[in-house]
């Protein structure tokens, strides 16, 4: 007998009961099992910032070939897409654990209304895709002289 308040059987059965209850709740809410089991992560992860002159987007895509990155803007939506190829293992080796995602991806980011789709620059450095979108001249703050 252990002095530990959560012996293996009681602790495990309590978690089993909680998991079973949550499964019923999610099934009753109509959440498909595939969505419940899938982590809600996005690839590539991004940082988005704004300045007085531009909107800055940095997408973290390490190990990607810049030629395979597609960037487009349509109707104030910035789209970043491409394909992440699987890593090759040495012959006879197999995965013990795999956390790196692979396959096709598309990330869509809604831009502010004052983004200028005709004035965009993108560069890939050290695994980061930096996209700079200038703001329209008409949207920039102006100083008005009072007469």
N, C-alpha and C positions, 0 to 999 in steps of 0.2 A: 504494500500500500504506500502510495506517495503522499507527501504533505503538500504537494503542488495543487492549488485549488482547481486547475483545469486538467484533469487526467485525460489521456488520449481519447477515450471513448466519449466522455461527456462533451469535450471541446469539439471534437469532430462531428458529433451528432448535432450540436447546436449550429455549426456552420452548414451542415447538410440541410437542416430545416430552413435556415435563412435562404440558402441558395434555391431550394425547392419553392419557397414562397415567392421569391423574386421572379423565378421562372414563370410561375402562374400569373403574377401581376403583368409581366411583359407580354406573355401570350394573350392575356385578356385585353391588353392595350393594342394588340394588333401589330406588335413589333416583330418582324421576321427574324428567325433564328440567325440567319446569316448577318444581319445588321447588328444583332446583340453581340455576336462573337467577334466582330471586326473592330479593331481600334479605330477611333475617329481621328486619324492623323492625315495631314495633307502633305503631298510631295509636289514640288519642292517647298520647304518652309521658306517664308519670305518676311522681310521687314519692309514697311512702307512708311515714308516720311514726306513732309512737305516743307518747302521754304517759300520765300517771297517770289522766287523766280521759277521753281520747278517742283515736280513730284519725283521722289527718288524711291526706287524699288530695288531691293537686293534679294535675289533668290539664291539659296544655298544648294548648289548642285555639284558636289565634289566628284571627281573622277569622270565627269562628262566631257565628251569631245565637243568643243564649241561649234563645230560644223553640224552637229546633231541637235542643236538647240534652235527652236523656232519661236520667234517673238512677233506678235502682231497686235494691232489696235484696231478695233471696229466698234463704233457707237459707244465710246467711253468705256470699253472693256479691253483690258490688257490680257492677252492670252500667252502663256508660256507653255510650250509642249515639247515633247521629245520622247526618246526611248532609252531606258537604262538597261543595258545588256547584262546578262548574268555573268558572274565571275566564274572563270574556269578553274576547276580544282585539278591537282595532279592526278594522273591516271591511277585508278584504283582507290582514290580517296572519296569519301562521302561526307556530307554535312552532318555535324553533330548538333549545331544550332545555326540558325540563319535569321538575322534581323534586318539585313539590307534588302530593301524592296527592289524589284526588277520589273521590267515591262514598260509599256507605254504609259505616259502620264500627261495630264493637261491641268493647268492651274489658271483660273480666270479671276482677275482682280478688277473690281469696279473702280474707275478713276473719277476724280472730281470733275464737274462739268466744265471747268476752265482748262482742262488738259488739252494741249495742242498736238494732235496726232501727226502733224506734219513736221514736228521738231522733236525727234526722239533719237537718243544715242544709247547703244548697248555695248558693253565690253565684258569679257570673261577673264578674271584674274584669280588665281589661287582657289579655285572651286566656287567662286562667287560670280554670279551674273548680275552686274550692276546696270540698271536701266534708268536713264534720266529723261524725263518728259517735261519739256518746257511748258509753262503756263501761257495762255493766250494773253497778248498785250492788253486787250480790252478788259481783262479780269484783274490786272495788277493794280494795286493801290496807287492812287494819284493824289498829288498835293494840289489843292485849289487855292489860288491867290485871291484873297478877299480885297475888293476895291472900295 
